[in-house]
Amino acid sequence: MSLPPAQPAPEPAPEPAIAIGPEITYAECRQCGTLIAGLDGRYSCGVCGWVNHHSEGHRLLPRAEDDTGRAAGEPDNNANRLG
């Protein structure tokens, strides 16, 4: 009894690109020293009201042009709006 010839294993499919969302970061408030959390290095202290400048964040903020649903005029059914 003979074995059939070996066939090479199929190559694995390429991994899809993973979109990395905002990262929760922590720091001390520069005004009162409270430990605060923010998104990508953008902070606002709930104790004293201090806020760092948006340009101090770890990555660029998205532009309005990057939001393709809004740019095309499609309604945002998931919008968080009052009334």
C-alpha positions as a Markdown table, in Angstrom:
| # | Residue | x | y | z |
|---|---|---|---|---|
| 1 | Met | 0.0 | 0.0 | 0.0 |
| 2 | Ser | 1.5 | 3.3 | -1.1 |
| 3 | Leu | 0.8 | 6.7 | 0.4 |
| 4 | Pro | -0.4 | 9.6 | -1.9 |
| 5 | Pro | 2.2 | 12.3 | -2.5 |
| 6 | Ala | 2.3 | 15.0 | 0.1 |
| 7 | Gln | 0.6 | 18.3 | -0.7 |
| 8 | Pro | 1.9 | 21.6 | 0.6 |
| 9 | Ala | -0.2 | 23.2 | 3.3 |
| 10 | Pro | -2.2 | 26.1 | 2.2 |
| 11 | Glu | -0.8 | 29.5 | 3.1 |
| 12 | Pro | -2.8 | 31.2 | 5.9 |
| 13 | Ala | -4.9 | 34.1 | 5.0 |
| 14 | Pro | -3.4 | 37.5 | 5.8 |
| 15 | Glu | -4.4 | 39.0 | 9.1 |
| 16 | Pro | -7.0 | 41.9 | 8.7 |
| 17 | Ala | -5.8 | 45.3 | 9.7 |
| 18 | Ile | -6.8 | 46.0 | 13.3 |
| 19 | Ala | -8.2 | 49.5 | 13.8 |
| 20 | Ile | -6.9 | 50.7 | 17.2 |
| 21 | Gly | -9.3 | 52.8 | 19.0 |
| 22 | Pro | -8.7 | 55.4 | 21.7 |
| 23 | Glu | -6.5 | 54.4 | 24.6 |
| 24 | Ile | -7.4 | 55.3 | 28.2 |
| 25 | Thr | -4.4 | 57.1 | 29.8 |
| 26 | Tyr | -3.8 | 58.3 | 33.3 |
| 27 | Ala | -2.0 | 61.3 | 34.7 |
| 28 | Glu | -1.9 | 63.7 | 37.7 |
| 29 | Cys | -3.8 | 66.9 | 37.3 |
| 30 | Arg | -1.3 | 69.7 | 36.9 |
| 31 | Gln | -3.3 | 72.1 | 39.1 |
| 32 | Cys | -4.5 | 70.0 | 42.1 |
| 33 | Gly | -2.6 | 66.6 | 41.8 |
| 34 | Thr | -5.7 | 64.4 | 41.5 |
| 35 | Leu | -5.2 | 61.2 | 39.5 |
| 36 | Ile | -7.3 | 61.6 | 36.3 |
| 37 | Ala | -8.0 | 59.5 | 33.3 |
| 38 | Gly | -8.3 | 60.6 | 29.7 |
| 39 | Leu | -8.4 | 59.5 | 26.1 |
| 40 | Asp | -5.0 | 59.5 | 24.3 |
| 41 | Gly | -3.4 | 62.0 | 26.6 |
| 42 | Arg | -6.3 | 64.5 | 26.7 |
| 43 | Tyr | -7.4 | 65.2 | 30.2 |
| 44 | Ser | -10.0 | 67.2 | 32.1 |
| 45 | Cys | -10.0 | 67.2 | 35.9 |
| 46 | Gly | -13.4 | 66.8 | 37.5 |
| 47 | Val | -12.2 | 68.2 | 40.9 |
| 48 | Cys | -10.7 | 71.6 | 40.0 |
| 49 | Gly | -11.7 | 72.0 | 36.3 |
| 50 | Trp | -8.2 | 72.0 | 34.8 |
| 51 | Val | -8.1 | 70.9 | 31.1 |
| 52 | Asn | -5.0 | 70.3 | 29.0 |
| 53 | His | -4.7 | 71.6 | 25.5 |
| 54 | His | -5.9 | 69.2 | 22.8 |
| 55 | Ser | -2.6 | 69.4 | 21.0 |
| 56 | Glu | -0.9 | 67.6 | 23.9 |
| 57 | Gly | -2.7 | 64.3 | 23.0 |
| 58 | His | -0.9 | 61.2 | 21.9 |
| 59 | Arg | -2.4 | 61.1 | 18.4 |
| 60 | Leu | -4.1 | 63.5 | 16.0 |
| 61 | Leu | -7.8 | 64.1 | 16.4 |
| 62 | Pro | -10.0 | 62.9 | 13.5 |
| 63 | Arg | -11.1 | 65.5 | 11.0 |
| 64 | Ala | -14.7 | 66.1 | 10.0 |
| 65 | Glu | -13.7 | 65.0 | 6.4 |
| 66 | Asp | -12.7 | 61.6 | 7.8 |
| 67 | Asp | -16.3 | 60.8 | 8.9 |
| 68 | Thr | -17.6 | 59.5 | 5.6 |
| 69 | Gly | -21.2 | 59.0 | 6.8 |
| 70 | Arg | -21.6 | 62.6 | 7.8 |
| 71 | Ala | -19.7 | 63.9 | 4.8 |
| 72 | Ala | -22.2 | 62.1 | 2.5 |
| 73 | Gly | -25.1 | 63.6 | 4.4 |
| 74 | Glu | -26.4 | 60.3 | 5.8 |
| 75 | Pro | -28.3 | 60.7 | 9.0 |
| 76 | Asp | -26.6 | 59.4 | 12.2 |
| 77 | Asn | -29.3 | 57.2 | 13.8 |
| 78 | Asn | -27.0 | 56.5 | 16.7 |
| 79 | Ala | -26.4 | 60.2 | 17.6 |
| 80 | Asn | -26.7 | 61.1 | 21.3 |
| 81 | Arg | -29.0 | 64.0 | 21.1 |
| 82 | Leu | -31.5 | 65.5 | 23.5 |
| 83 | Gly | -35.1 | 65.9 | 22.6 |
